[in-house]
Amino acid sequence: MKNVNIGLRVRKTADKSTVKFDNEPFTGAKLLQYDRQGFKIGHESLPKDIWVDFEQLPLTKLKIDNGIIQDEITFVERLMGGGGTTSMFLMPTHWLDYQELLHDKQLKDSEVKYTISQLNEGDNVISALCREGNVMTYLGKFFVVYTKDYQRWGYHDRRKFPYISNAPERAFFAIRKDNGKIKIVNYPITNKKITELYKAEDRGLEACDVEFTSMSVNLDMIRYVNHNRKNAKYYSGYEFTEEAIERLTNYDKVTEGAERAIFITDFKKDFKTRAMEYYATNLKQLTETLFETEQLAQDEYSRKNRY
């Protein structure tokens, strides 16, 4: 990483509490203080002393003399798990891992990167965040409506007042597995894992998966996976078109990826209103109404329990 920002800790993002650091490797960092969570370190090249967690500093693999780290170290960004979350890590520059990172960076800088808005459905891509990522097929961007219940227990029954808790736009991808099955994954459109992507064709791989070049077909597939998931209540009453019904059995090979949402659409206009109409028609349980906000659900609860 060329530049980082230093506040109490080191991070990529900046605000009023941080100062910029050019992240050149440095030798002679001092261990100034420690507690149960990590170390406070200082160095003349750092604009201020910083705290690092134990997992951010490979203490047992460093040469330390009287509290001074003899190795040359620098901050790198490390991917944590599969959700696109990252953390800063102080890595010695003599490690083979660091030399590989430098090589990877040179390769990445020479490759063209793409954003979601530059993709077409069916394009095979690889995340630029991962050194070796899975090939993913772009399915499209869809608005996903999630719900929660404003819920209280009565003396004789349970009253439930569902409301729309969140309705983000998310990007969906299909990953073909070695056993022939398909996994569907999705991310917020601002997730680091998909903000920069390589096209598979630029790496000599298959450019497109022709099965997923239609957004409407992809949306039917995603809805069908929700419909068929074990003990599913989502999309339980969804009316598929005759054309869709003919190909739905092809989606039984999609074994993962059901989204815990009551409504998914590619059409932005009035999608919350349409989600509420869909709920009233297909998903009514203890109530026929889905409220647009938590406040409206709470108001209805108060009105019905006023006396």
N, C-alpha and C positions, 0 to 999 in steps of 0.2 A: 504494500500500500504506500502510495507516494506521500499522502498527507493524512493526518488524523487530528482529532480535537481532544484537548485535555481539560477536564474539569476536575472533579474529585477522582474520576476514573478516566480511562481512555475510550473514545468511541468515534464512530464515523461522522455522526451528526453534530452540528454546532448550535449553540445558543448563547445567551448573554453571560452564562457562567463559564464558558470554555475559551481556551486560547488555542491557536493553531500550532501544530508541530509538524515539521517537514519529514519526520520519521526516517532520518538517516541512521544507520546502525551506529551504536555507541558502545564503548568499553569502559568499565570502571563504575558501573552503577552501584550505589550504596544501599544496603538494607538498613533503613532508618528506624523502623518500628514494625511490630507485628502483633496480631491478636488472633482470635479463633477463626477469623474469616480470611486473613491474608496478610500481605506485607505492604508497608509504605516504603517506596524507593525514591531515590533522588539522583540527579546527575546534572552536571553543568550545562549540558545541551538541552535538558528538559526545561520548558518555561515555568514549571511548577512541580512540586513533589506530587506523586500519584499513589493511589492504592491499587493493588492487583490481588485477585483471588488466588488461593493456593493452586488451583488448576490452570491459572494463566501464567505461572512461572515454574518451569521444570527444575525445581530446586535441587533435587537429588542428582540431576545430570549436569549441573554447573560446577565450575571450579570457583570456590569462594574463599577469600583470604581476608580474615579480620572484618567480615561483613561487607567486603567489596567483591563484586562479581567480576572475575577476570575475563570471562568470555565476552566476545562481541555479540550483542543481542539487538533485535529489532522487532517491532510489532507486525504481526501478520493477522489476517482475518481467518477465523476457523469456522466452518459450518458445523452447527450443532443439530444433529438429528436430520430428519427429512423434511422439516417444515419451512426451511429457508431462514431459520434463526441463526445468527452468527455471534461470535464473541472475539475479543482481542486476545492474542496469545503472544508472549515474549519468546521468540525462537532464536537460538544461537545460529549465527550465520554460517558456522562450519558444518552444521548438520546437512546430511544429504537431502533431507526433506526441504530445506531452504533452497538448496541449489536447484532442486526440481521445480520449486515454486517460481524461481527466477526464469527458468526455461519455459515453464508454462505461461508465464506472463508475457514473455516475448512472442510466443505462439499466438496467444489471445490478442495481443495488440495488433498482430498482423492479419487477424481474421475479421471479417465483416460481422457485425452484430445487428440483430433485428429486435424491434419491439412488437408487442402484441398487435398494434394497429397496422403493422406491415405484413401480417400473416393472412393467408387464406385458409379456409377450412380444409383439412386434409394434409397440410404441410407438416412434414416431420422435422422436429427441432430438438436441440439439446440445450440445457441451461448453461449459461456462461459462468454461473456461480460455482459449478462443480468441475473438478478436474476431469473426471470420467463419469458423465451422467447418462441416464437412460435416454434412449430415443423416445420422444413423446409425439403423438399426433394431435395437432390442434383441432379442437371440436367447435370452438366458438365462445363468445362471451354471453352470459345469461344472467338475468336478474333472479336472485334466489330469495324467496320470502320465508323467513323464520318466524316462529311464534313462541310465546310464553303464555302462561295462565296467571291471571290475577285471581287468586283462589282463596276462599275462606271455607272453614268447616261449619256447617249448620248443625242444629240439634238432630235433625232427621235425615239430612241428605248432604251431599257435597255439591256446592255450586261452583261452577267454573266459568270464568270470563276471559276467553283467549284474546290476545292482541298481537299485532305485528311488532316484534321486538327488533327486527333488523331486516333490511332488504338490500344487501350489497350486490354489486356487479362482480361476478367472478369469471375467471377464465378456466375452461375445462379442457382436459387432455386425456387421450387414451394411450395406455402403455400395453403393448403386446408382450406376454410372458412366454417363457420357453415351452410351457406345456400347452400352448395354443389358446389359453384363456386371455381375457382382456381385463385390465384394471383401469378404472376411471379415477382421475385425480383432478382437483380444482384448487385454485389459489385466488386470493384477492388480487385485483389487477395491479396493485402496487407492491406485491410481494417480491422480494429481492431475487427469488429463484427464477422469476419470469420477466423481470424488467429488461434483461438483456439475454438474447437467445442466439444460438448459432443455427443455421439451417443445415440439416443433415446432408443435403446435396453438396454443400461446400466442403464436406469431409469425405466425399466419395461414396456416401450412403444413399439409400433410396430416398428420393425427394418427396414423394407423396404417397399416402395410403388412400387408394381410390374408394375404399369403403366409407370414408368419413369426409367426403368433399361437399356434402349437403348439410347446411346448418339445421334445416327442419328435420332431416333424418336423424342427425345427431341428438337433437332435442328429444325426439321420440324415444331414442335409445336410453337417454338419461332418465326420462320419465318412466320408462318400462322397468329399468333397474330398481327405481324407487317402488314401483307397483309390485314387483315380484320379490322384494327383499323379505326375509323371514319375519313373520308377524307384522308385516307392513300395514300401516294405516295411511301412509302418505300416497297420494294419487290412487287411492283405492276405488274411486269412482270415475277415474278419468276416461273420457271417450276418445279412443284412438280412431283415426280415419281408416277406411277399408284398406287403403294402400299400405298404411303402417302395420295393420294387423297381419298382412301377408308376410311381412319380414320380421315380425316381433320374435319369433322363435329363434332367429339367428342371434338374438342378443342373450340367449341363455348362457353363452360362453363368457358373458361379462359377470365375473364372480365377485368383484369388489367395486366399491365406489358409490353406493347409494347415499344420497344426500338427505339429511334430516331436515327437510323443508316441506312446506305444504304446497308450494307453488313455484314453478320455474318457467321463465319465459324469455324470449329474445326480443320482445317488443316493449319498449320503455313506457310508452304513453299509457297512463292510467293503470299501471300494472298492479298497484296496491288495491285499487277498486276491483279489478278483475280477480285478484286473489281472494278478496272478501266474498265476492259472488261465487267463486268456485267452492270456497269453504261451506257456504250456506247450502249449496246444491249437493255436494258430494261428501263432505266430512263432518256434518252436524252430529254431535253426540249428546252432551248434556245441554248444549245451547246451539241455536242456529246462527248465532251472530259472531263474527270475527271483527274485533274493533281495531281501528287503524292505529291507535296509540294506547299506552298503558293508562293514561289519564282518563280516556273515554271508558275503558274497561272498569276502572275504579269508580267513576261517576255512576255507571250503570249498576255496579254492585251496591253502592250507597243508596241509590234510588229504590232498588228492589228490597233492601233490608232496612228501610227507614223506620218501619214500624215493628 
